[in-house]
Every structure is written in C-alpha cells, then in structure tokens.
Amino acid sequence: MSYNIDSDAIASEVPEIALLRANNSDVPLTTSSVITFQDNISNVTHNGISSGMALTAAGLTLGVGHWQLQAFLGTDNDDDLANNVKYLWYKDGVGVGVHGITEMSGYTNTNSADCLISVDEGTVDVELKFVVANVLTSIVLLPGYSPVVIWKVS
C-alpha cells in the first residue's frame, strides 16, 4: 500500500525552543512545593519563543500553539537512603503527560516528565508539581541540574 501526500497542503514549521531552569527552595520538598522557572540566567538559559509563553509565580501560561514540555529535576538528599521524588505536568489543574521520577540511590537516574499541549484559543496555565515527595529526610531541588525544554510550533 502506498500513500500520496499533497505537498501543497503541508506547511513546514520551524519550532521555537526555550531552555529554562526549574527552581524551588523548600526543604524538604513536599507535594505542596511550587516549582518556578528561570529564563534569564546568562550562559545557562535561553528563551527563543517569540510569543505566547509567560513565566508566572506558579508555573507557565501558554498561548495559542502546539507545545511539547520536558522537565528533568535533579535532587539531592542529606543521607544515603533511596528517597525518590515523582513529578508531573498539570494543565489547568489536571495532570497531563508522563510523570518524571528521580532515583536517589547512587545519584544516577532521573526520568523526564513530558507532555504535549495544544492551545486552539486563549491561554492555559501549566504547572510542574511533585506527585510523590514522601521522604524521611531533607530532599532539595538542584536548579543547576534541573533543565526544562519547551518546544512550540504555531
């Protein structure tokens, strides 16, 4: 079976990209900890998204477009216990995408939280929240090891 594609009906899109850094100063991290985003750190972050994205006190506001969000959260604890932290993107208060998790044993692994969001009109509020931060010790977020990558196409 073969398919013919109407090349006149397909428009090429060049994605706009932002590289942000996640931040939080709560000790220890809890499920009520608010993750904020930084975009103006010299030689560290980059915001190549021309419009439709605003950083807020509780996350991001996204405008019209198709968005892919990916976050890796680096954490540290003050003991040798295998304390894991699970996190997820929330769109207008509802969890979306695939959760990320840190694996503290040996400080070797983190899986990203990923989601796709399409906004046809208006805006949506997006947060990155801890789903499980059930720890017995002081786990902190390491901003220098917590990149957030955002892609946007119109």
N, C-alpha and C positions, 0 to 999 in steps of 0.2 A: 504494500500500500504506500502511496506517496501523496504528499500534500503540496499544493501550490500556494505560495504566500504572496499576497498582494503587496508588493514593496511600496506602493504609493500610500497604502493605509497604515504603514508602520513608521512611526517617528522615533528617531534616535534621541535618547535622553542622556545627558551627562549629569551624573549625580553630584550634588553638593555634599561636602563632608565636613563634619566637626569632630575634633578630638578634645574632649573635656576631661576633667578630673573630678571624681567623686570625693566628697568630704563630709566628715562628721566628727564631732569632738566628745561624744558621750562615752563615759567609762563607767560600767561596761556597756556594750551595745545591747539594745533591747528591741522588741518589736515596735516600740513607740519612737525609736530613734529616727530622726529626719535626715535623709541623705540629701545634701545640696550639691550643686555643680559649680565648678570654676572654669572660666574660659579666657582669662586674661593673664595667664602666667607666662612670662617671657621664656621663649625657647622650650616650652613644655606643652602648652595647649594651642589649639588652632580652631578658629571658627570660620569656616568657609561657606556657611549657609547665609545667603544674602538676605532672606526674609522668611518670616513665618515661624521663628523659634525665639522664645524668650525664656530666660532663666528667672525662676521665682524663688521665694523663700522656702517653698516646699517641693520644688522639682522643676518641671518644664511646662511651658504652654506651647503647643504645636498648632500651626495653621494649616491651610489647605495644602495637600500634597500627600505623597506616599512616603512613609518613614520606616526605616529599619534602625532599631536601637539595640546596642550591645554593651553590656557592662561587665567588667571583671573587678571584683572587690578583693583587695588584699587586706588581710587582717593579721593581727599579732596578739598573742596572749602571754601572760606572765608565769606560766607553768608548763609542764610537759604533757598535759592532758590533751587528748584529741577532741578539742571543742570545735564543733562545726557551726557555721552560720549559713543560713539559706535565705535567698533574696529573690524578689520578683518585681517586674514592672506592673504598674497599675494605671489604667486609662480611665479617667473619671470615676475613680474609686473601685474599679473592677480589675482583678488580676488578669493579665494577658501574657501570652507567650510561654516561654520555657524558663523555669527558675534556674538560678545560679546557686552554687554552693562552694564554700571553702572547705578544704580538708586540712586541718591543722597539723596532723601527725607528720613530722618531718618538714613542714613548711613547703610542701612541694606542689600542691594541686589547687587549682581553682577552675570551676566551670562557669562560663558566662551566662548571664540572664539575657535572653534575646526575645525581641518581639517585632512584629510588623504592624503598623498602624496606618490606615488610610483615612484622611480627613477630606470629605467632599465639600463641606461648607463650615464656616465658623472656626472655632478652635476647640481643642481638647486639653485637659490638664493631665499631665503624666508625672508619676512619682515612682521612685525606686525604693521599695520597702523591705525590711527584714521580715521574713515569714517565720523563721525559727532562729531565735538567738537565746536559746535555753542553755545558758552556760553557768558554770560554778565559779568562774574566775573573771578577771578583767580582760575582755577582748576589746581591742580598739581597731578602728579603720585606719589603714595606712594610705593616705591620699597619694603619695608618690608611687604606689603600686596599684592604683585603682583607676585605670583608664576607662572612659566611656566613649564609644564611637557611634556617631549618628550619621546616617545617610539619608538624603532627601532627593526625590525626583518629583517633578510637577504633576 
